[in-house]
Amino acid sequence: MPTTYQVAFWNLENFFDVEDSPRRSEKLQRAIGKDLKGWGQAQLDGKVSQLASIIRQMNGGLGPDLLGVCEVENAFVLNLLVQALAPLGRGYAVEHHDMSDQRGIDVAFIYDANLFQVEAQFSHFVMRRTATRDILQVNFRTQQNRLFVVVGNHWPSRSGGLYETAGYRAIAGETLGYFHQRIRQVHGKDTPVLAMGDFNDEPFDHSLEDYALSIRSRTKTLKADNPLFLNLMWPLMGQSIGTHYFDNHPYMLDQFLANVNLLKKNLPFRVLDESVEVLRFPEMVVKGDYPRPRPYGGMGKKIDPKGFSDHFPIAVKVIEAD
């Protein structure tokens, strides 16, 4: 029987260690300490509990097989989250890299070590004068000893203006596109690659289409000589939903990008692109005319103990042949 994996991604919104954490450098403490005022153990514990309550509902109550996350400070808070997922009985482990972002936030993966083993990790630096998140590549081996490459992204934000910051995301897109090409050169043209993340741009923006080479045409992705991605979020674009809301307008900032080796029927891995979804469990959604995510807050924002994140998670299924 083929194995079906649920892969998910979620921006966890200000998932920071406590305000006086000994795990934070003095430099970073000076940079963000004021914003963390009042973020104590009780607030962190509440955040962990709220996030875990949603993750435990994913994949029909089984929890995701592989979860990409961003906007997390360190491995410590991620391991707190894994501990809170213990009722699922999964063999969850964390793959994380401490990045040089100016706010100290990272990209990481939580994965079931009974299904995947880490073969290698690469943290690809995104060149910018003010430090931003790296692009995190993890090469997994499945129980069938097949290579499955995932790439986690958290591109520079739109803070400061959409057009003023667009160049930064173009740099990030070019970095992703370059390393996608390198993966194929090093590991072979049949290597399956699934990129995911909070791109802070939508599928039609230049950073994704022209630099990351992420497009909406399955046929062109299958036939092109260049290492293209199929952006799996396009079918959802006309449904007036988004993963993040700004000024009560939905934006599809969180996305999955699948390369050609997840689209061909004759290869071991295949993404079920029709399975892609924005996960909006009822308690996560603010009631009213605009069904936006219910944030938990922190970092200078008012904390809502019944909130979760300012982003909705996304999920998709991937099948591996016998």
FENNOR-V273268 format. One record per residue. PHI is phi in radians with two decimals (none if undefined). Layout:
PHI ; PHI
This chain:
none ; -1.08 ; -1.74 ; -1.87 ; -1.91 ; -1.70 ; -1.90 ; -2.28 ; -2.47 ; -2.65 ; -1.38 ; -1.52 ; 0.93 ; 0.94 ; -1.52 ; -1.84 ; -1.17 ; -1.09 ; -1.07 ; -1.94 ; -1.10 ; -1.26 ; -1.55 ; -1.87 ; -1.19 ; -1.07 ; -1.07 ; -1.20 ; -1.06 ; -1.15 ; -1.31 ; -2.15 ; -0.97 ; -1.12 ; -1.23 ; -1.58 ; -1.01 ; 1.56 ; -1.60 ; -1.76 ; -1.11 ; -1.11 ; -1.20 ; -1.12 ; -1.06 ; -1.12 ; -1.07 ; -1.01 ; -1.08 ; -1.16 ; -1.08 ; -1.10 ; -1.12 ; -1.44 ; -1.06 ; -1.17 ; -1.52 ; -1.16 ; 1.03 ; 1.14 ; 1.55 ; -1.62 ; 1.46 ; -1.17 ; -1.38 ; -2.56 ; -2.25 ; -1.53 ; -2.37 ; -2.52 ; 1.10 ; -2.04 ; -1.40 ; -2.79 ; -1.19 ; -1.05 ; -1.19 ; -1.13 ; -1.23 ; -1.07 ; -1.14 ; -1.06 ; -1.06 ; -1.25 ; -1.60 ; -0.96 ; -1.00 ; -1.26 ; 1.26 ; -1.58 ; -1.63 ; -1.19 ; -2.36 ; -2.02 ; -2.09 ; -2.48 ; -2.31 ; -1.34 ; -1.67 ; -1.76 ; -0.98 ; -1.16 ; -1.73 ; 1.37 ; -1.73 ; -2.22 ; -1.97 ; -2.73 ; -2.29 ; -1.92 ; -2.44 ; -1.48 ; -1.22 ; -1.36 ; -1.92 ; -2.28 ; -2.14 ; -1.38 ; -1.61 ; -2.83 ; -2.29 ; -2.36 ; -1.93 ; -1.60 ; -1.22 ; -1.72 ; -1.25 ; -2.74 ; -1.13 ; -1.75 ; -1.00 ; -2.31 ; -1.26 ; -1.26 ; -1.70 ; -1.75 ; -1.81 ; -2.20 ; -1.66 ; -1.74 ; -1.97 ; -1.50 ; -1.10 ; -1.49 ; 1.08 ; -1.82 ; -1.45 ; -2.36 ; -1.77 ; -2.10 ; -2.31 ; -1.68 ; -2.28 ; -2.56 ; -1.33 ; -0.92 ; -1.31 ; -1.57 ; -1.05 ; 1.84 ; 2.07 ; -1.00 ; -1.36 ; -1.13 ; -1.81 ; -1.04 ; -1.08 ; -1.12 ; -1.27 ; -1.11 ; -1.08 ; -1.11 ; -1.09 ; -1.13 ; -1.11 ; -1.08 ; -1.06 ; -1.11 ; -1.30 ; -1.06 ; -1.12 ; -1.15 ; -1.01 ; -1.17 ; -1.21 ; -1.41 ; -1.81 ; 1.91 ; -1.19 ; -1.62 ; -1.26 ; -1.34 ; -2.29 ; -2.09 ; -1.67 ; -2.63 ; 2.69 ; -1.68 ; -1.56 ; 0.97 ; -2.43 ; -1.72 ; -0.97 ; -1.56 ; -1.32 ; -1.04 ; -1.03 ; -1.49 ; -1.33 ; -1.65 ; -1.90 ; -1.34 ; 1.04 ; -1.88 ; -2.21 ; -1.84 ; -1.69 ; -1.10 ; -1.04 ; -1.16 ; -1.09 ; -1.24 ; -1.72 ; -1.27 ; -1.36 ; -1.28 ; -1.35 ; -1.53 ; -1.95 ; -1.63 ; -1.39 ; -1.33 ; -1.53 ; -0.99 ; -1.07 ; -1.58 ; -1.18 ; -1.63 ; -1.82 ; 1.00 ; -2.12 ; -2.58 ; -1.69 ; -2.54 ; -2.06 ; -2.32 ; 0.94 ; 1.06 ; -2.03 ; -1.37 ; -2.20 ; -1.60 ; -1.52 ; -1.74 ; -2.55 ; -1.97 ; -2.13 ; -1.94 ; -1.51 ; -1.04 ; -1.39 ; -1.85 ; -1.99 ; -1.30 ; -1.33 ; -1.63 ; -1.85 ; -1.10 ; -1.88 ; -2.57 ; -1.49 ; -1.60 ; -1.12 ; -1.27 ; -1.53 ; -1.12 ; -2.68 ; -1.63 ; -1.49 ; -2.30 ; -1.15 ; -0.90 ; -1.22 ; -1.45 ; -1.76 ; -1.22 ; -1.29 ; 2.34 ; -1.18 ; -2.06 ; -1.35 ; -1.52 ; -1.14 ; -1.71 ; -1.31 ; -1.51 ; 1.65 ; 1.70 ; 0.91 ; 1.55 ; -1.71 ; -1.05 ; -1.52 ; -1.88 ; -1.09 ; -1.77 ; -1.55 ; -2.35 ; -2.75 ; -1.53 ; -2.19 ; -1.47 ; -1.33 ; -2.19 ; -2.59 ; -2.66 ; -1.86 ; -2.20 ; -1.87 ; -1.98 ; -1.18 ; -1.02
